[in-house]
Structures are given as structure tokens and as C-alpha cells.
Amino acid sequence: MRRRLHLLRQSGADAATLRIETLCGRLAHPTTYRLSRFVPTAAPVLGHGSAGEGKEA
């Protein structure tokens, strides 16, 4: 986990966009960790899959 975080920071990732989640385990399933990075979606472009496409006014 530390190595992965180090590599992300070296690549220029903003620490504010990173999240570490702890998935608490039990005897049958050990505790695991998940590393997530927030990636904003681009705003939809009109005429390319927008909500009102194909409807007549």
C-alpha cells in the first residue's frame, strides 16, 4: 500500500483525491484495504448522448 501511494504521489497525484478504505475482516475473511482515486467526469457535450437528444420540441 505504501509503495502504491508513493508511486501515485511521484506521478503528480493530488493527495486530496486519494482515499484508503479499510474493509474490516472476520475469521473467514481477513482485513483488506482498498485504494481509490477520485477522477471527475467531463461535462456532457451537447448532441453526444445528452438527455434530450432525439426529441422534438
N, C-alpha and C positions, 0 to 999 in steps of 0.2 A: 504494500500500500504506500509506504513512504517513497519507494523508488518511483512509482507511478506519479505521485504528487510532484516529486522533484522534476520529472521529465515534463509534466504539464506546465510547471512554472517556468522552466527553461525555454519552453516553446512560446512563452508570452501569454499564457492563460491568466486571466484576472482571477485572483483568489476569491473574489466576491461571487463568482459564477460557479464555484465548486462546492459540492456537498458530499459529506460522508454519512452514510446511513448504516446504523448498526441493527442487524436483524437478529434479535435475541434467540438463542437456541435452547433446546432441551436435550435430554439424554440421547434421543434418536437423531436429532439434527443439531450439530454444533453451531455456535455463534458465527455469523458471517458478516462481511462488510461489503457495501456497495458504494462505488464512487460515481457520482453523477456530475455532469457539467451542463449548465443552462445554455441553450442555444436559442436565441429569439428567432421567431419565424418572420419571413418577409411579408410585407403587406400585399394583399392580393392585387393583381393587375387587372384592370377592367377589361372585359372581353376574353379573359382567360380563366374560365371556371368561376366567375363571380356569381353570387347568389341569384341575381335576377336575369341571368343570361337566357335567351331564347323566348322570353315572354314579351308579348306585345302590350303597349300602353293603351 
